[in-house]
Amino acid sequence: MDFVGAIKAGFKNYANFRGVAGPSEYWYWYLFTVLAGIVLYAFDQFTNLNFLQTLFSAATLVPSTAVQVRRLRDAGHSWKWLLIQLALSMTIIVGIIGLIVRALALIPDVNLISDNTDPSLLQSQFTLLAGDQAFMTFVFVLLLALVLTLIYLIILLVLLVKPSKTFEQGNKYLAPSTPEN
C-alpha cells in the first residue's frame, strides 16, 4: 500500500476495528498523522489560532486507534495491549493533577502570574514540597508511570514492527486460507 492509499484506507475505515492492516498501511498512516500534526502546529503558531492541531489530533484519534488495533491483529497480537496504554495514561493524568493540587494546598499564596523569582523564596517552597510525604508520593507514582510508559512503548513498537502472520503461522485473528484448485 502506498502513502495516499494508506491515508484513504485510514479515513475509509474510520472506526473499523475488525480485520487487519499491513505494516505499510499502519506506518504510512502514522507518518501522515505526524507530518500533518507538525504542519498544523506550525500553522497554529504562525496564525495564533492554537486549535487546528488539537482538532486534527482529536479527529484522527479513532482512526489511529483502529489502524493500530488492525495492525496488532495482523501481527498476531491482541488489541488488549492498548489497554495498558490507557491505564498508564490515566495514572500519569492523576499523578499530574495530584501534584498540582498538593502543591497549591501547601503553598496557597503562590502567585503564578508574578515574575518574582527570589531564589530564597523558591528554595523555601521547594523545600516545603520536598518534605511533604503526599507530594513525594505523587512524584514517585508519576515517575514510575513515566518509566513504565517508556517500557510499554518499546514493547508496543516491537509488536507493531513484526511482520504479518498468516493463519497457518498462528494468527488466530485471520480465517484459514482455502486451498486453490
ABEGO torsion letter per residue (X at the ends): XBAAAAAAAAAAAAABABEBBBAAAAAAAAAAAAAAAAAAAAAAAAAGAGAAAAAAAAAAAAAAAAAAAAAAAAAGBBAAAAAAAAAAAAAAAAAAAAAAAAAAAABAABBAABABABAAAAAAAAAAAAABAAAAAAAAAAAAAAAAAAAAAAAAAAAAABBBBBAAAGBAABBBBBBBX
